Amino acid sequence: MAKRQSLKDLQVRLAERLTAAKSEAVTASWLAVETGGHRFLVPLVQSGEIFSWANLQTVPYTKPWYVGVASLRGGLHGVVDLGQLSGAVAAGPDARVSDRVTSESRLVSLHAALGVNAVLWIDRLLGLRNPAMFESLAESQPDAPAWFARRLIDGEGRSWQELNLQALAGDTEFLSIAA
């Protein structure tokens, strides 16, 4: 009899938790990342998997922000340095990838629906963010790329740049990697 009561109690608790989970909307909208000391918000609906740093093959005669090609889950992906592409990290002639790669470096893939086999190299992940964590909009930079969306200010006064990966995937500069 005690076992039946315990099972019944468990079922009631599970039903309550499921009801509570349905009523609490999941509001995470962005993956927060950092590169070159700048904070970026990557829309979850436009991003794919997160990979640890992988060995890559460099590709000659490409733009400085195109780091190379990596084999991830059996597919070849172009590795793009978000820091250099966004202007957060200066591209120097002597800049070497190995100097910036750390144990926190990650590769964030663009969603497969965007039709581009590319990953963004970021310095570190900062977790998930939702709109309630931000208090205001900041003024956009006048010379910002078209794939920069809004700039947001969080509760601690830090500035975050939201990215539009769909616009990035269609950007002619991004699709033209030849130097």
trRosetta pair geometry for C-beta under 8 A, 3 or more apart (Angstrom, degrees):
i j d omega theta_ij theta_ji phi_ij phi_ji
1 4 5.8 -52 -154 33 36 111
1 5 6.6 35 150 -18 66 105
2 5 5.6 -55 -151 36 35 112
2 6 6.3 36 152 -20 67 105
3 6 5.6 -54 -148 36 33 112
3 7 6.3 33 154 -18 65 106
4 7 5.7 -54 -148 38 31 112
4 8 6.2 33 152 -20 65 108
5 8 5.6 -55 -147 38 31 113
5 9 6.3 34 152 -21 65 105
6 9 5.6 -52 -146 35 31 112
6 10 6.3 34 153 -21 64 105
7 10 5.6 -52 -149 34 31 114
7 11 6.5 32 152 -19 64 105
8 11 5.7 -53 -150 35 32 112
8 12 6.5 32 152 -19 64 105
9 12 5.7 -54 -149 36 32 112
9 13 6.3 30 154 -17 66 106
10 13 5.8 -55 -147 38 30 109
10 14 6.2 30 155 -18 65 107
11 14 5.7 -53 -145 37 30 111
11 15 6.3 32 155 -20 64 106
12 15 5.8 -55 -148 36 29 112
12 16 6.4 30 153 -19 63 106
13 16 5.7 -55 -149 36 32 112
13 17 6.3 29 154 -17 66 107
14 17 5.7 -56 -147 38 32 110
14 18 6.3 32 155 -19 66 105
15 18 5.8 -53 -146 36 30 111
15 19 6.4 31 154 -18 63 106
16 19 5.8 -56 -149 37 30 111
16 20 6.3 29 153 -18 65 107
17 20 5.6 -54 -145 38 32 111
17 21 6.2 35 154 -22 66 106
18 21 5.6 -53 -145 35 31 112
18 22 6.5 31 155 -19 63 104
19 22 5.9 -55 -151 34 30 110
19 23 6.5 23 154 -14 64 109
20 23 5.9 -61 -148 39 32 107
20 24 6.2 18 158 -9 68 110
21 24 6.1 -61 -141 44 29 101
27 130 4.0 66 119 -150 97 142
27 131 6.8 -94 171 28 113 85
27 132 6.6 41 128 -2 150 111
28 44 6.5 70 124 -34 92 151
28 128 4.2 -14 -144 170 128 130
28 129 7.0 109 -145 67 74 24
28 130 5.1 -84 -96 -70 37 96
29 41 7.9 22 103 176 92 121
29 43 6.7 -42 161 -133 79 70
29 44 6.3 -151 179 10 29 107
29 129 6.9 -50 57 96 79 70
29 130 5.5 107 4 -126 89 56
29 131 6.0 46 4 -36 144 82
30 41 3.8 -15 -170 -171 153 98
30 42 6.1 129 -163 59 82 40
30 43 5.9 -52 -103 -95 75 38
30 44 6.4 -144 -101 -28 19 83
30 128 7.0 146 82 -159 51 59
30 129 4.7 -19 67 61 104 97
30 130 7.6 -180 25 -80 80 31
30 162 7.0 -100 -102 -122 144 91
31 41 7.5 141 66 -161 42 51
31 42 4.5 -26 60 64 96 102
31 44 6.0 116 -29 -82 88 75
31 47 5.9 -60 15 46 133 164
31 50 7.7 -174 -156 -70 154 124
31 108 6.8 173 101 -134 149 144
31 125 7.1 -54 177 -142 101 98
31 127 7.9 -156 -153 120 58 22
31 128 6.3 -43 -104 -102 51 63
31 129 7.9 142 -122 18 5 84
32 39 6.6 -12 -168 -168 96 101
32 40 7.5 154 -154 82 50 47
32 41 5.9 -24 -99 -103 65 68
32 42 7.8 -170 -77 20 17 78
32 125 7.4 97 84 -175 64 60
32 126 3.8 -69 113 78 106 107
32 127 5.5 2 47 65 112 60
32 128 6.8 160 4 -121 92 9
32 129 4.7 82 -49 -22 115 116
32 160 7.2 -61 -128 -134 100 133
33 39 7.5 153 83 -154 41 55
33 40 5.2 -21 67 65 90 95
33 41 7.9 164 23 -90 75 21
33 42 6.0 31 2 -11 119 116
33 82 7.6 42 114 81 137 163
33 106 7.7 -121 -129 64 118 119
33 108 6.8 -97 -72 -22 153 150
33 120 8.0 111 103 110 170 124
33 122 4.3 -48 180 -161 131 156
33 123 7.7 132 171 46 89 66
33 124 7.1 167 -158 89 68 41
33 125 5.9 -43 -106 -112 75 48
33 126 6.1 -174 -93 11 19 93
34 37 7.1 4 -179 -122 105 12
34 38 6.9 162 -152 78 67 37
34 39 5.5 -31 -98 -98 81 62
34 40 7.3 163 -93 18 30 78
34 122 6.9 109 65 176 37 104
34 123 5.4 -59 103 65 78 108
34 124 5.2 -5 55 60 101 86
34 126 5.7 86 -23 -42 99 119
35 38 6.3 -25 71 58 61 85
35 40 6.8 -7 22 3 98 123
35 81 8.0 167 -178 178 140 69
35 82 4.9 113 44 86 168 106
35 83 4.2 -131 151 -68 111 90
35 86 7.4 109 84 37 121 132
35 88 5.7 106 104 88 85 146
35 89 6.9 -74 150 -27 92 116
35 121 7.6 111 -119 112 138 65
35 122 4.7 -107 -61 -144 113 66
35 123 4.5 150 -110 -3 57 95
35 124 8.0 169 -72 23 58 56
36 83 3.8 132 -33 -140 117 109
36 86 7.7 -168 38 72 138 110
36 88 3.3 143 74 132 138 100
36 89 3.8 -136 -93 -55 129 84
36 123 6.9 171 -21 -26 42 133
37 88 6.8 -174 54 180 70 105
38 83 7.7 146 36 -121 109 74
38 86 7.0 -139 82 112 150 137
38 88 4.0 -112 15 -125 133 130
38 161 6.8 3 164 12 113 122
39 126 6.9 -14 -134 4 101 163
39 158 6.4 51 16 153 154 117
39 159 7.0 155 51 95 109 55
39 160 4.7 -64 111 -110 113 74
39 161 7.0 146 92 18 60 73
40 82 7.0 -97 10 161 164 138
40 86 7.3 -119 -80 -86 135 168
40 122 7.6 -125 49 -120 124 124
40 160 6.9 136 -119 -168 14 77
40 161 5.2 -34 -111 71 69 90
40 162 7.6 127 -167 -107 64 18
40 163 5.7 27 -176 -28 113 112
41 129 6.1 -78 -121 58 110 136
41 152 7.0 20 -10 30 147 126
41 160 5.2 61 -31 158 107 120
41 161 6.9 -167 18 91 80 38
41 162 4.4 -31 66 -105 114 66
41 163 6.6 -175 78 11 56 74
42 46 7.2 -127 174 76 76 98
42 47 5.0 61 146 -59 116 139
42 108 6.1 15 163 144 177 155
42 120 7.5 -170 -102 52 140 149
42 163 5.5 -8 -102 49 60 121
42 165 6.8 49 -155 -46 86 121
43 46 4.3 57 79 20 108 106
43 47 6.6 165 83 -14 54 92
43 162 7.4 56 -51 -170 88 98
43 163 7.1 -130 -4 78 82 74
43 164 7.4 32 -5 -115 129 45
43 165 6.5 -133 44 10 100 105
44 47 6.0 -67 -136 40 30 104
44 128 7.7 19 -69 -132 127 103
45 111 7.2 -18 148 -58 44 155
46 110 6.9 -35 157 -154 80 74
46 111 5.2 -121 -170 -2 35 122
46 114 6.7 63 -162 -57 84 128
46 164 7.5 136 -41 -165 177 43
46 165 3.8 157 144 51 128 120
46 166 5.7 -106 -124 -37 130 83
47 108 5.7 -31 -156 169 123 108
47 109 6.9 119 -174 80 70 54
47 110 6.7 -78 -122 -123 49 34
47 111 5.9 53 68 -48 3 84
47 165 6.4 143 -69 -22 67 163
48 108 7.5 145 57 173 68 62
48 109 3.6 -44 65 92 118 105
48 110 6.1 31 -3 93 108 20
48 111 5.0 156 -58 -97 84 41
48 112 6.2 90 -96 -29 132 72
49 72 7.8 178 82 156 130 130
49 73 7.6 73 49 -17 165 141
49 108 7.8 -167 97 -147 40 47
49 109 5.0 28 49 25 72 123
50 106 5.6 -8 -172 179 97 129
50 107 7.2 148 -162 78 49 51
50 108 5.5 -15 -106 -102 75 72
50 109 7.7 -140 -73 10 31 79
50 125 7.0 30 -153 -80 148 138
51 54 6.2 -22 145 -27 128 113
51 70 8.0 167 109 119 153 143
51 72 5.4 -68 -91 -135 163 130
51 106 6.7 145 73 -168 46 74
51 107 4.2 -20 63 64 101 104
51 108 7.8 -168 22 -73 72 28
51 109 7.0 64 -9 -33 108 100
51 119 6.7 -36 32 -140 121 153
52 106 6.6 -59 -113 -116 33 70
52 107 7.6 6 86 19 14 92
53 101 5.6 104 -142 -157 159 116
53 105 4.5 43 -63 95 122 110
53 106 7.0 -99 -51 -93 69 26
53 107 6.7 123 -102 -25 43 98
53 121 7.9 54 -112 -136 88 100
54 70 4.4 107 86 -164 122 130
54 71 7.1 -139 156 59 143 56
54 72 6.1 -155 -12 -81 164 88
54 107 6.7 -40 10 -2 98 147
55 70 7.1 147 85 -128 41 92
56 67 6.5 51 104 123 158 102
56 68 4.0 128 144 91 118 126
56 69 6.1 158 -164 73 93 32
56 70 4.2 -59 -98 -75 95 87
56 79 5.4 -49 -120 3 157 149
56 97 7.9 -74 56 141 122 168
57 68 5.3 -177 85 179 41 120
57 69 5.1 -19 59 59 95 89
57 70 7.7 169 16 -79 69 42
58 67 7.3 -83 -113 162 73 54
58 68 4.4 -81 -100 -92 37 121
59 62 4.9 49 97 -17 103 136
59 66 6.6 -50 60 132 118 113
59 68 5.4 155 -7 -126 81 58
59 69 6.0 76 -48 -17 115 98
59 177 7.6 26 98 138 140 133
61 178 6.3 -7 138 -149 94 74
61 179 5.2 -135 -177 32 53 106
62 66 4.1 -84 150 79 128 130
62 177 4.8 -14 -147 154 105 97
62 178 6.4 -73 -112 -108 56 29
62 179 5.6 113 157 -33 7 93
63 66 5.0 88 59 4 78 103
63 176 8.0 79 -28 110 129 70
63 177 5.7 -120 14 -160 98 55
63 178 7.5 52 -32 86 82 16
63 179 5.4 159 -72 -88 47 74
64 81 7.7 -56 132 45 71 134
64 84 5.7 -125 114 179 98 149
64 91 3.9 91 120 -160 155 139
64 95 7.3 65 -167 60 118 130
64 179 7.9 79 -33 -103 59 115
65 80 5.9 24 146 -163 94 77
65 81 4.8 -131 -153 55 65 92
65 84 3.8 -165 -98 99 86 113
65 85 4.2 114 -168 -65 151 75
65 91 6.8 -81 -56 -83 73 134
66 78 6.5 -40 -149 -177 98 112
66 79 7.5 112 -169 78 53 58
66 80 6.1 -32 -105 -105 56 70
66 81 7.7 -120 -56 9 12 86
66 177 4.5 74 -72 -154 161 112
67 79 4.3 -58 65 104 110 105
67 80 6.8 179 7 -103 91 14
67 81 5.2 107 -48 -41 110 96
67 97 5.6 93 -151 -97 115 133
67 121 6.1 31 -2 -11 152 148
68 78 7.8 -168 111 -150 25 57
68 79 5.3 4 62 43 63 116
68 97 7.8 -51 -1 -50 117 162
69 76 5.4 1 -178 -170 116 102
69 77 6.9 154 -155 75 66 37
69 78 5.9 -40 -100 -100 73 50
69 79 6.7 -171 -93 1 18 90
70 76 7.5 153 78 -150 33 55
70 77 5.5 -25 64 63 83 91
70 79 5.3 68 -9 -51 109 119
70 107 6.9 -92 57 -107 157 168
70 119 7.0 -43 48 34 124 135
71 74 6.9 6 -180 -116 95 14
71 75 7.2 157 -152 75 59 26
71 76 6.0 -34 -96 -93 65 62
71 77 7.8 146 -105 17 17 79
72 75 6.2 -33 70 64 70 78
72 77 5.2 -13 24 9 118 129
72 107 7.1 -133 -84 101 148 144
72 109 7.3 -164 104 -71 155 127
72 119 6.9 80 -8 -41 159 145
75 117 6.2 -127 152 -143 116 128
76 117 6.4 65 93 140 62 143
77 107 7.6 114 104 166 141 136
77 109 6.6 -77 -138 -113 152 104
77 117 4.9 -127 -110 161 64 85
77 118 6.0 143 -173 -115 86 18
77 119 4.9 55 145 -13 136 101
78 116 7.9 -58 39 168 117 92
78 117 6.4 106 6 102 81 75
78 118 4.5 -28 65 -109 96 82
78 119 7.3 177 83 24 47 65
78 177 7.1 -122 -154 -78 146 156
79 107 6.5 -66 -123 -122 98 123
79 118 7.7 169 -80 -159 18 69
79 119 5.6 -19 -110 67 63 96
79 121 5.6 50 180 -45 97 112
80 85 5.8 26 167 -43 106 144
80 118 5.6 23 -10 -178 118 116
80 119 7.0 176 25 84 78 43
80 120 5.5 -38 75 -107 97 57
80 121 6.6 -167 84 8 40 85
80 174 7.7 9 -124 -151 154 94
81 84 4.2 43 100 22 118 107
81 85 6.2 158 86 -15 62 89
81 89 7.0 -79 154 60 118 135
81 97 7.8 -136 -80 -111 126 93
81 121 5.0 -31 -105 57 53 119
82 85 5.6 -59 -136 44 31 112
82 86 5.7 18 168 -9 69 115
82 88 7.4 10 126 33 76 126
82 120 4.4 49 -57 -174 114 107
82 121 6.1 -161 3 66 83 55
82 122 5.5 1 33 -83 137 73
83 86 6.5 -67 -143 43 17 99
83 88 4.6 -94 -147 77 65 101
83 89 3.3 34 150 1 115 122
83 100 7.7 -127 38 -175 158 155
83 121 7.6 -58 6 94 93 92
83 122 7.9 133 -39 -124 88 47
83 123 7.0 64 -59 -37 126 103
84 87 7.7 38 -174 -72 29 25
84 88 7.8 -80 -50 53 21 69
84 89 5.2 -55 -65 75 60 100
84 90 7.9 6 -114 134 77 8
84 91 4.8 71 -141 -71 116 103
85 120 8.0 -93 35 -133 144 97
85 174 7.5 49 -152 -107 129 91
86 145 7.4 -109 -124 12 59 130
86 148 7.8 108 -138 -79 97 107
86 161 7.5 136 -162 96 138 155
89 100 7.6 33 -148 -116 154 154
90 95 7.9 -173 103 -68 69 139
91 95 6.1 -108 -156 18 49 151
92 95 4.3 122 56 -37 83 98
95 99 7.1 -122 -162 48 59 131
95 100 7.8 12 -173 -23 98 121
96 99 4.7 97 71 -8 89 105
96 100 7.9 174 93 1 56 84
97 100 6.4 -76 -163 43 39 97
97 101 6.1 38 152 -32 78 110
98 101 5.8 -49 -134 25 35 113
100 105 7.5 106 128 -90 77 132
100 123 7.3 -85 172 -103 100 95
101 105 4.9 -62 -147 -7 66 163
102 105 5.3 133 50 -26 61 93
102 123 7.0 39 30 -163 116 77
102 124 7.6 -26 73 -65 123 99
104 123 6.5 29 103 154 107 62
104 124 3.9 -7 150 -101 126 101
104 125 7.4 -142 -176 18 91 69
105 121 6.7 -5 -172 -169 105 91
105 122 7.2 165 -152 85 58 47
105 123 6.2 -48 -99 -139 69 35
105 124 7.3 -61 -78 -69 33 58
106 121 7.7 162 86 -150 39 49
106 122 5.5 -15 64 60 86 94
106 124 7.1 91 3 -126 104 28
106 125 5.7 26 9 -40 154 99
107 119 4.0 28 177 155 104 139
107 120 7.0 151 -157 69 55 38
107 121 5.8 -26 -100 -94 73 61
107 122 7.7 162 -95 18 24 76
108 119 6.2 148 68 -164 31 81
108 120 4.9 -22 61 56 92 95
108 122 6.0 24 -3 -3 114 122
109 118 7.3 146 -146 92 65 42
109 119 4.7 -46 -89 -99 63 86
109 120 7.9 180 -86 13 17 71
110 114 4.8 -72 152 56 116 144
110 116 5.4 10 75 74 148 101
110 118 5.4 31 7 68 121 86
110 119 7.3 -145 -5 -91 72 37
110 120 7.4 91 -51 -22 82 96
110 165 5.3 177 -129 178 97 128
110 168 7.6 -141 -106 88 133 117
110 169 6.0 137 -177 -78 153 117
111 114 5.2 103 69 -10 78 101
111 165 7.1 115 10 107 92 140
112 115 7.7 58 168 -66 47 34
114 165 6.3 -73 -87 134 158 101
114 166 6.1 -141 -113 -107 107 60
114 169 4.1 -146 175 -80 117 170
115 169 6.7 116 58 171 78 131
116 169 4.6 -157 -2 -139 135 100
116 175 7.7 -112 -111 -98 126 88
118 169 7.7 -178 37 -108 127 84
122 125 7.1 89 100 -67 132 58
126 129 7.9 15 103 -42 104 108
129 133 5.2 -107 -160 53 89 146
129 134 7.6 62 168 -39 121 101
129 154 7.9 -90 -143 -98 132 121
129 160 7.6 -119 121 -154 177 169
130 133 5.7 108 61 -5 62 102
131 134 6.2 -69 -162 36 47 104
133 154 5.7 -18 145 -136 88 99
133 155 6.6 -92 -174 -11 60 104
134 152 4.3 -30 -147 174 146 124
134 153 6.4 117 -161 71 87 41
134 154 5.4 -68 -104 -98 64 55
134 155 7.6 -129 -110 -34 23 67
134 160 7.3 -98 -102 39 122 129
135 153 5.7 -53 59 96 89 92
135 154 6.8 86 4 -177 89 19
135 155 5.7 114 -36 -86 116 55
136 152 7.4 156 88 -157 39 61
136 153 4.8 -4 63 48 84 116
137 150 5.8 -74 -133 -169 106 117
137 151 6.7 98 -171 76 67 64
137 152 6.2 -48 -110 -104 52 57
137 153 7.3 179 -108 7 3 90
138 151 3.9 -65 64 111 103 113
138 152 6.7 -157 4 -83 92 5
138 153 5.3 110 -50 -44 101 99
138 159 5.5 0 -21 -127 166 105
139 151 7.1 -14 71 56 26 132
140 144 5.6 -89 173 12 98 147
140 148 7.0 140 -152 120 109 118
140 150 7.3 -97 -76 -135 106 41
140 151 5.7 164 -93 -1 60 111
141 144 4.1 116 70 -50 97 100
141 148 7.3 -9 43 114 102 164
141 151 7.7 96 -16 -45 78 141
144 148 4.1 -81 168 53 120 149
145 148 5.3 113 63 -12 73 97
145 171 7.3 13 177 -127 117 153
145 173 7.8 -113 -136 58 120 141
146 167 5.6 -135 124 169 91 127
146 171 6.4 164 62 -104 112 110
147 163 6.3 14 147 -163 93 78
147 164 5.0 -141 -160 64 63 85
147 165 7.3 61 -167 -95 119 22
147 167 4.1 180 -106 99 74 105
147 168 3.9 79 -141 -67 156 76
147 171 5.7 -68 -39 -48 121 137
147 174 7.5 42 -23 -39 151 142
148 151 7.8 6 168 -57 110 86
148 161 5.9 -50 -146 -173 101 113
148 162 7.6 106 -173 76 58 58
148 163 6.8 -51 -113 -110 45 56
148 164 7.4 6 80 12 2 93
149 161 7.9 132 53 174 66 66
149 162 4.1 -55 71 100 110 104
149 163 6.4 109 7 -176 98 4
149 164 4.5 113 -54 -42 105 99
149 167 7.9 149 -64 20 86 139
150 162 4.9 26 57 31 72 128
151 159 5.9 -6 180 -168 109 101
151 160 6.9 158 -161 79 59 46
151 161 5.5 -25 -106 -101 80 62
151 162 7.2 -151 -82 11 29 81
152 159 7.5 145 79 -156 41 52
152 160 4.8 -21 64 62 90 101
152 162 6.4 63 -9 -34 108 106
153 157 6.3 -15 -173 -143 107 35
153 158 7.1 155 -152 74 61 35
153 159 5.9 -30 -97 -96 72 59
153 160 7.5 175 -85 17 23 81
154 157 7.2 -50 71 19 68 17
154 158 5.1 -4 39 55 109 88
154 160 6.4 68 -34 -16 100 120
163 168 6.7 2 176 -34 106 134
164 167 4.0 40 107 17 116 114
164 168 6.5 160 93 -17 61 85
165 168 5.1 -50 -143 38 40 118
165 169 6.1 44 156 -24 69 101
166 169 5.8 -50 -147 33 29 111
166 170 6.8 11 156 -3 60 110
167 170 6.1 -70 -151 47 32 101
167 171 6.4 53 148 -51 66 98
168 171 5.5 -38 -149 2 34 121
168 174 5.5 110 -180 -71 70 169
169 174 7.2 -98 -107 105 17 143
170 175 7.7 -20 -164 -35 21 127
171 174 4.0 73 77 10 106 111
171 175 6.6 170 86 -8 55 87
172 175 5.8 -61 -143 44 32 106
172 176 6.0 20 160 -12 68 114
173 176 6.1 -66 -142 43 26 102
